[in-house]
Amino acid sequence: MNICVFLSAADLDERYTGPAREFAELLGKGGHALVWGGSDVGLMKVVADGVQEAGGRLIGVSVDFLAHKARPGADEMVITKDLAERKAQLLAKSDAIVIMVGGTGTLDEATDILELKKHGQTTKPVVLLNTAGFYDGLKEQFRRMEAEGFLPVPLTDLVFFAEDGVSALAYLEDRAN
């Protein structure tokens, strides 16, 4: 399975890098390919290293203004002209989506895929990996949106909230069968 991971390119502390490394190892050992933003820095590098070291494939999708940070030695690397094309390519090359910790770019990617799911434009499974409670506030906001009628479909149809990489991958593999 080609699993797209939206995540930060920032250098983060062990409470985020440790679980990310573990998840990456699960992906690689499971024979899955990582589809990611292509950067060879920060948390993106940690995950790409873990997947590759565990035998998984790397499919990067970078953007022209970040091409200098693209990972050398990826199995495939696409350079897009802008962020919108990058998101489209990430989704086109993936079978499932995992949202890991990140900043505004990760949040943009997350809400974009959830909006596509809401409107029936994709049926790809989406997991929000809530490492160290990072997305507790967002999870609460989504629940409020659902309770107050802002979501026309049940929240459980849009996204699965996982507290660890094992449950995230199990959910995706279950949906693939």
C-alpha positions, -999 to 999 in steps of 0.1 A, spaced: 0 0 0 12 35 -8 7 55 24 9 93 22 21 109 54 15 146 60 40 158 86 64 185 97 98 192 82 109 208 115 135 194 139 115 182 168 122 165 202 121 129 210 84 128 221 76 133 184 106 117 167 105 85 187 69 75 178 75 87 142 105 65 139 86 35 152 57 41 128 81 44 99 97 11 108 62 -5 108 55 9 73 88 -4 59 86 -38 75 50 -41 63 61 -37 27 44 -3 23 57 27 4 59 61 20 45 89 -1 56 122 15 66 158 9 101 146 -2 122 167 22 153 153 37 151 175 68 134 173 102 107 149 110 103 142 72 138 128 72 133 108 104 103 90 88 119 86 54 150 71 70 129 47 91 109 35 62 139 30 39 160 13 66 131 -12 72 129 -20 35 101 2 23 100 24 -8 101 62 -8 80 83 -32 86 119 -27 67 149 -40 85 181 -34 78 216 -47 100 238 -69 109 263 -41 119 234 -18 136 212 -44 170 219 -28 158 200 3 146 170 -16 159 137 -5 186 121 -27 182 84 -32 144 83 -30 129 56 -52 108 82 -70 109 120 -67 84 144 -83 90 182 -83 58 202 -87 54 239 -96 34 249 -65 18 236 -33 -16 229 -49 0 206 -75 20 190 -47 -11 181 -27 -28 168 -58 2 146 -66 5 133 -30 -31 122 -31 -29 107 -66 1 86 -56 -14 73 -23 -39 46 -12 -43 60 23 -34 91 44 -18 95 78 -16 129 94 13 132 118 24 162 139 30 194 119 24 231 114 2 251 91 12 232 60 2 199 76 -30 214 89 -38 227 53 -32 192 39 -53 176 66 -83 198 61 -80 195 23 -83 157 23 -111 158 49 -130 183 27 -126 160 -3 -139 131 18 -168 151 31 -179 158 -5 -173 122 -16 -144 131 -39 -122 104 -23 -128 73 -3 -92 69 9 -89 61 46 -75 89 67 -58 85 101 -49 114 124 -20 101 145 -24 120 178 12 116 190 16 129 226 -19 144 225 -8 169 198 -42 169 181 -64 168 212 -77 203 206 -84 196 169 -102 164 178 -124 183 202 -131 209 175 -141 182 150 -164 167 176 -180 201 182 -184 206 145 -202 172 143 -224 179 173 -235 213 161 -243 201 126 -213 215 106 -204 180 92 -229 165 68 -213 130 74 -203 113 106 -169 122 119 -160 85 119 -165 84 82 -140 112 77 -111 103 100 -98 77 124 -80 91 155 -51 69 165 -30 73 196 -1 52 183 14 39 150 3 3 156 -34 12 157 -30 36 128 -14 10 105 -39 -17 117 -68 6 107 -53 12 73 -45 -24 66 -80 -34 76 -95 -9 52 -72 -22 24 -86 -57 26 
